[in-house]
């Protein structure tokens, strides 16, 4: 009975509701209740404000007679990536010096003013000459401690260790390179050293017939003369002479350029070389590697869509980072050393004696950031070169997005979701609060969004959100326009509140 009564009541309610919906009384309807506007507890930033707090990091220390690296937690003031990496290495060296765990007479230190370079997940650490007092095995243990400490940071995948700007050989013949290192958190140091020793040319053996397979950092020129970038590769060398190693590295550079330009007509570097690299000893110490090119080298740089200064920078960085003891590189075109170079972005000046050292091209090394452009109605992630020292800046990341795709990307159908007339100064401020980035844009930016129309609004919004969250690790973005939140702009999306990272748009 109760079940039947319930069904009857439900039916009566349905009929009454239906009668009410169909009735037209001519009376004015009361406004329907709506949800209150989204509210946020943040204030719009005027300028940039990144709150940095102390954070815990891990040091991996080589202890005397220990088979594994010891782990120690340290608290440092949070800073940008380069400063954090430098502070960690400095703290590591300080702990090693204090404990005398590597039996050194002089304290281990970093080298000069720019001891740490970070680009695209690869960190190069430059130690002072005091590290040369170490035995081969202790130098390797120190390098493993540095690489394991730095690779504990999410942003670093590989580490190169240099001394006074040069790669250090791990054998008495001065041939065996250490290569790019990864982290070795819980591995036996003696076993790792034995594996490295096994790569040496046997005493009395022929280095030219001793193969080597090892991880190396290859630098390559960016298109349009924008500098150089780097990638880590496993490279197999037929032998361990300087000429063989240099040749294989230049081959790897050609392959890297070919893979990035994505064309079958990219010329090979070797096609424009007169002969194999020639190695000589410099009076002040260190090796000089001389490369001789044909007179028509311009054809190569045109095919690589770059200029000779970026080519020279990439070659110099590649060889000095990997080939043991290499202090400089000399480019010859025909019989003439290259002593003058021009680049629209970087000043090179006169290269005395044609000796191209790593320090000459230090400004050329870029970092990278990932931005979200659009293709076929969806967002696509594109890697863009930026100043490596500011690559983790949200303002720099939005700036790379505003600059838009280059000519090659446009040929592939990649377009910018942002209005063409917005500028970097339309970003009035950006601040970090907990897991949220607060972005304050100009009214001009808001008007440009409205002018583009609703069909482009979602991709526009999420190109900014995904670019920022994807690079910073933040989870959401909150927008202001000249200090206030807007609910509707072009009519497609609701701008008030917060937007979550959504790379699937």
HELIX and SHEET records of a PDB file:
HELIX    1   1 UNK A    2  UNK A   22  1                                  21    
HELIX    2   2 UNK A   81  UNK A   99  1                                  19    
HELIX    3   3 UNK A  129  UNK A  133  5                                   5    
HELIX    4   4 UNK A  136  UNK A  151  1                                  16    
HELIX    5   5 UNK A  189  UNK A  197  1                                   9    
HELIX    6   6 UNK A  207  UNK A  209  5                                   3    
HELIX    7   7 UNK A  223  UNK A  225  5                                   3    
HELIX    8   8 UNK A  242  UNK A  261  1                                  20    
HELIX    9   9 UNK A  269  UNK A  272  5                                   4    
HELIX   10  10 UNK A  297  UNK A  303  1                                   7    
HELIX   11  11 UNK A  308  UNK A  322  1                                  15    
HELIX   12  12 UNK A  352  UNK A  354  5                                   3    
HELIX   13  13 UNK A  358  UNK A  364  5                                   7    
HELIX   14  14 UNK A  388  UNK A  390  5                                   3    
HELIX   15  15 UNK A  394  UNK A  403  1                                  10    
HELIX   16  16 UNK A  407  UNK A  411  1                                   5    
HELIX   17  17 UNK A  424  UNK A  426  5                                   3    
HELIX   18  18 UNK A  443  UNK A  452  1                                  10    
HELIX   19  19 UNK A  454  UNK A  456  5                                   3    
HELIX   20  20 UNK A  457  UNK A  472  1                                  16    
SHEET    1   A 2 UNK A  54  UNK A  61  0                                        
SHEET    2   A 2 UNK A  70  UNK A  77 -1                                        
SHEET    1   B 4 UNK A 116  UNK A 119  0                                        
SHEET    2   B 4 UNK A 122  UNK A 127 -1                                        
SHEET    3   B 4 UNK A 158  UNK A 163  1                                        
SHEET    4   B 4 UNK A 166  UNK A 167 -1                                        
SHEET    1   C 2 UNK A 212  UNK A 221  0                                        
SHEET    2   C 2 UNK A 228  UNK A 237 -1                                        
SHEET    1   D 4 UNK A 278  UNK A 281  0                                        
SHEET    2   D 4 UNK A 287  UNK A 293 -1                                        
SHEET    3   D 4 UNK A 326  UNK A 333  1                                        
SHEET    4   D 4 UNK A 336  UNK A 337 -1                                        
SHEET    1   E 2 UNK A 340  UNK A 341  0                                        
SHEET    2   E 2 UNK A 349  UNK A 350 -1                                        
SHEET    1   F 2 UNK A 366  UNK A 375  0                                        
SHEET    2   F 2 UNK A 378  UNK A 387 -1                                        
SHEET    1   G 4 UNK A 427  UNK A 433  0                                        
SHEET    2   G 4 UNK A 436  UNK A 441 -1                                        
SHEET    3   G 4 UNK A 476  UNK A 481  1                                        
SHEET    4   G 4 UNK A 499  UNK A 500 -1                                        
END                                                                             
